[in-house]
Amino acid sequence: MVQFTMVMWYSMAVVLTDAITPIWEELYHYITTRKAIHGDESRLLVVNNTAKGKCALGQMWALSYQGNGPKAAYFRFFPGRNKEYGAMIMQECKGLAFQADGYSVYAALAKEINKLEAEKIREEEGDKAAEEFLSQCDIMITDGILLVGCLSHARRKIYQCYEIYKDMKNPELANKCASLLSLIAELYKVEKQLRPKYADGSLDESQFLEERKKLALPIMKELKAKAEAYLPEVKAAPKLEKALKYFLNQHSWIINYLECSELTPDNNFQERNFRILAAARRSCFFASSITGADAWGKLLTLTQTAILNNIDPRLYLKYLFDKMATFYRDDVKDNDVEWSKYLPWNINKDDLLGTSTK
């Protein structure tokens, strides 16, 4: 009886998430048509992973948006972390800035997308226009992908070294780390100083970008110069050497955040969106199948997007499931449904509460 009940609930969950798939797809379209988005991925164990065997780690890939429009999150499960899966989730990403950590797949895919666009420009406008596209961030962000790195990842590695050397009573190495961390803190102070002025209209977008570059670029230049100077001096400290190399390898991408008003120095917004998955993962450890992991990604997309827009996810899902009968009635199911009407920010809150007088 217990087994039958579990199967019944599992089947219901899959059917319901299949029904809301068009809204999940609509959120993907919404995010990938924004000016600047975030990307990341996180592991998820699948017990009956048909692609890899009985039990295997898969990946929940994610995109999100935190710009001037309504915030949104999108999750999609794939059996692995390979480039082919990254290509599938990034296939609609074009004409935007894409912020992610240092995972090489993002850099490779951005390079491929930009190369294809450059060849198209070369055919239509010539070699000079193609080279300008590949070298100028403002053109790349409009027609291709401007890859943006995450300062927080670099900072985290340096801070871990600081904690180690401070505890080991190694003041020379600890001071090197502290000086780098101090400069990184200055970049966040610039953001804290200017972001409210942009939000309240004291600075328009061009003024914000210009002022932020004026203040942040000298700091970024000094930060890079110090890291380069410290690198040959820390050969006996492999962990710090690795942290410095990571920062220097990522520097040319991290600095690109200065090209887009909707981005900050880090990818923390996306990482915060994974907290709900991490909490669930600690409680239940795994998805029971790839189908279940797919359903998890779809439900996570809708619930997290609702939360980002200050909407109770339980009310939102109830509202959508109540609408299912209307969506799929025989007399209307063949008609086009305007799915964008059912994105969280487009729904009247009275309708969510069931108090609308319409």
MOQUIGI-V741042 format. One record per backbone hydrogen bond with DSSP energy under -0.5 kcal/mol. CO is the residue of the C=O (numbers start at 0). NH is the residue of the N-H. If there is no record, write none. Layout:
co: [CO CO]
nh: [NH NH]
This chain:
co: [0 1 2 3 4 5 6 7 8 9 10 11 12 13 14 15 17 19 19 20 21 22 23 24 25 26 27 28 29 30 31 34 36 37 39 41 43 44 45 45 46 47 47 48 48 55 57 58 58 59 60 61 62 63 64 71 73 75 77 81 81 82 83 84 85 89 91 95 96 96 97 98 102 102 103 104 105 106 107 108 109 110 111 112 113 114 115 116 117 118 119 120 120 121 125 126 127 128 129 130 131 134 135 135 136 138 138 139 143 143 144 145 147 148 149 150 151 152 153 154 155 156 157 158 159 160 161 162 163 164 165 168 169 170 171 172 173 174 175 176 177 178 179 180 181 182 183 184 185 186 187 188 189 190 191 193 194 195 196 196 197 203 204 205 206 207 208 209 210 211 212 214 215 216 217 218 219 220 221 222 223 224 225 226 227 229 229 230 233 236 236 237 238 239 240 241 242 243 244 245 246 249 249 250 252 252 253 254 255 256 259 264 266 266 267 268 269 270 271 273 274 275 276 277 278 279 279 280 283 284 286 287 288 289 290 291 292 293 294 295 296 297 298 299 300 301 302 303 304 305 305 306 311 312 313 314 315 316 317 318 319 320 322 322 323 325 328 328 331 336 337 338 339 342 343 347 347 348 349 349 349]
nh: [4 5 6 7 8 9 10 11 12 13 14 15 16 17 18 19 20 22 23 24 25 26 27 28 29 30 31 32 32 33 93 96 98 63 61 59 57 286 48 55 48 49 289 51 52 45 43 60 77 41 75 39 73 37 71 64 62 60 58 84 85 86 87 88 89 92 93 145 36 98 147 38 105 106 107 108 109 110 111 112 113 114 115 116 117 118 119 120 121 122 123 124 125 125 129 130 131 132 133 134 135 136 138 139 140 141 142 143 94 95 146 97 99 150 153 154 155 156 157 158 159 160 161 162 163 164 165 166 167 169 168 170 173 174 175 176 177 178 179 180 181 182 183 184 185 186 187 188 189 190 191 192 193 194 195 197 198 199 201 202 200 207 208 209 210 211 212 213 214 215 216 218 219 220 221 222 223 224 225 226 227 228 229 230 231 232 233 233 236 239 240 241 242 243 244 245 246 247 248 249 250 252 253 254 148 255 256 257 258 259 262 150 269 270 271 272 273 273 274 277 278 279 280 281 282 283 284 284 285 44 46 47 292 293 294 295 296 297 298 299 300 301 302 303 304 305 306 307 308 308 310 309 315 316 317 318 319 320 321 322 323 323 325 326 327 328 331 332 334 338 340 341 342 345 346 350 351 352 353 354 355]
